Amino acid sequence: MSPLARAAMLVALAGACVAFLSCEKETHRAARREFQALMARGLPPAEQAQALEDFVTRFPEPKTNPYLARALTLLAEHHARSSEPDIAASWYERAVLADPDDPDLLNALGYFYARNAQNLDRAVSVLETAARLAQERGYPPRRQGFIKDSLGWAHRMRGDLPQAVALLEEAGRLAPDVPILREHLADAYRALGEGDKAVSIYLDLYLEGRATDARLKQSLEEIGRDGGPARARVIASRIDAGLRRLGERDRQEAEADGATLVLLTAPDGFRLAGSLFTPGGASGRKGSAWARRDGPRANGGAVLLLHGLGSNRRAAAAQARAIAARGLVALALDLRGHGASLSETLSGSRQFAEHLAENLGGAESDARAALAFLSRQPRVDRGRLAVVGAGLGALIAARTLEAGPSPSPAALVILSPWSRASSYRPLLARLDPQAVLLVAGSEESASSTLESLAAALGPPKVLTVTVPGPGGGYDLLARDLSLEEQVASFLVGRLR
């Protein structure tokens, strides 16, 4: 071949390489754009799964699809949630093929197999690899702990109990105070015949969850039955003692906030906890001037304070104290699924959010029960009630204006309103605009809802406060004591 021909061939090859690399880069960019657009669409689960399948079919190569392993993992998780373990396993395996050296992905596959008691030898193998890679790459101890937990659980399911316990104990040291890891260790102790160790962990977890986990309770009862009547009595006694300590802690926390712990029952039987703040201080004592019906003051007003989603009554404690200091009774309530208002069927705010429509109705009945409770307090005029609500509590506060068996509030304070303005307008229209105080932070999304409500209620009659800076709800009041006092003064003025 002549030098000229050789040069021409090299130029052609170089051009082909450039074109190939350019094509690879464009495919890479296209895959990135499509995946990001797909995830931004917020499709229903089944539609998203189909879209992901189409995506991995169009972009099947890890080299040109930076989201291939992620898409395959999402498909695996979808089918796992749909109770299709075999299909889920196949997607997990494809994800590992796409990225075989990712410890977290290997952990997901191994734990999936272990949790489903499926392909356990494979589970142990991939989890051993995951643990080694995580250590080599210097993963933080907590992340390594989760992988060691998965490996321990795989050994537990395979029947290698001593090895399982050793690994699960190590996981607990690496990632302490993680409930599911502690429960796995307790399960392994129980399987190994170390019942006392298992009981101690189960009992701690049960009480930390405010005695709402029926599964933990069942485990304790089963160990008691298996150990005979004497052991069953010991375990039952330990549970009772723990519950008494829990109640005493609740009482002490309420008193530390300057209140008295009160327990209420919603119309559907749900048990609720609240902190009652009175003008006489953290007492409500029968001998106090406030509690005596012949005390020096005429019947006064009372205020119910409601927290936001994921919060609890203690968020409102400072505002409740300020209200009580101005001569009004104040009740800060834990809505169901929050704080100390939990049950086996509704053990936390996450469950509350998962069944939001149903639980909103329940929370509304909680608020009505609290208003009825306040109306029955000595020297409280049932016609002089108000509600302060933050976030989710703001919507519940507005809903108490609807006709119902409990007395309706004469004034509302809406902090960082949750949901759209249209959810509030027809309700707030039932009140004199001057009986509504609207508050939001300037940097939260609720500020736009605030503006819409203020316009609908007819300024300047409605009082609106926008607090500069970040934050929302009761945090706004805690950050600005003058605003806390302004809220208290507004309520005193409306309820006098």
Secondary structure as GFF3:
##gff-version 3
##sequence-region A 1 496
A	DSSP	alpha_helix	3	40	.	.	.	ID=ss1
A	DSSP	alpha_helix	45	58	.	.	.	ID=ss2
A	DSSP	alpha_helix	68	81	.	.	.	ID=ss3
A	DSSP	alpha_helix	85	98	.	.	.	ID=ss4
A	DSSP	alpha_helix	103	115	.	.	.	ID=ss5
A	DSSP	alpha_helix	120	136	.	.	.	ID=ss6
A	DSSP	alpha_helix	141	158	.	.	.	ID=ss7
A	DSSP	alpha_helix	161	174	.	.	.	ID=ss8
A	DSSP	alpha_helix	179	192	.	.	.	ID=ss9
A	DSSP	alpha_helix	195	208	.	.	.	ID=ss10
A	DSSP	alpha_helix	214	226	.	.	.	ID=ss11
A	DSSP	alpha_helix	229	256	.	.	.	ID=ss12
A	DSSP	beta_strand	260	265	.	.	.	ID=ss13
A	DSSP	beta_strand	271	277	.	.	.	ID=ss14
A	DSSP	beta_strand	300	306	.	.	.	ID=ss15
A	DSSP	three_ten_helix	313	316	.	.	.	ID=ss16
A	DSSP	alpha_helix	317	325	.	.	.	ID=ss17
A	DSSP	beta_strand	329	333	.	.	.	ID=ss18
A	DSSP	alpha_helix	349	354	.	.	.	ID=ss19
A	DSSP	alpha_helix	356	375	.	.	.	ID=ss20
A	DSSP	beta_strand	380	390	.	.	.	ID=ss21
A	DSSP	alpha_helix	392	399	.	.	.	ID=ss22
A	DSSP	beta_strand	411	415	.	.	.	ID=ss23
A	DSSP	three_ten_helix	421	423	.	.	.	ID=ss24
A	DSSP	alpha_helix	425	428	.	.	.	ID=ss25
A	DSSP	three_ten_helix	433	435	.	.	.	ID=ss26
A	DSSP	beta_strand	436	441	.	.	.	ID=ss27
A	DSSP	alpha_helix	446	457	.	.	.	ID=ss28
A	DSSP	beta_strand	463	467	.	.	.	ID=ss29
A	DSSP	alpha_helix	474	479	.	.	.	ID=ss30
A	DSSP	alpha_helix	481	495	.	.	.	ID=ss31
###
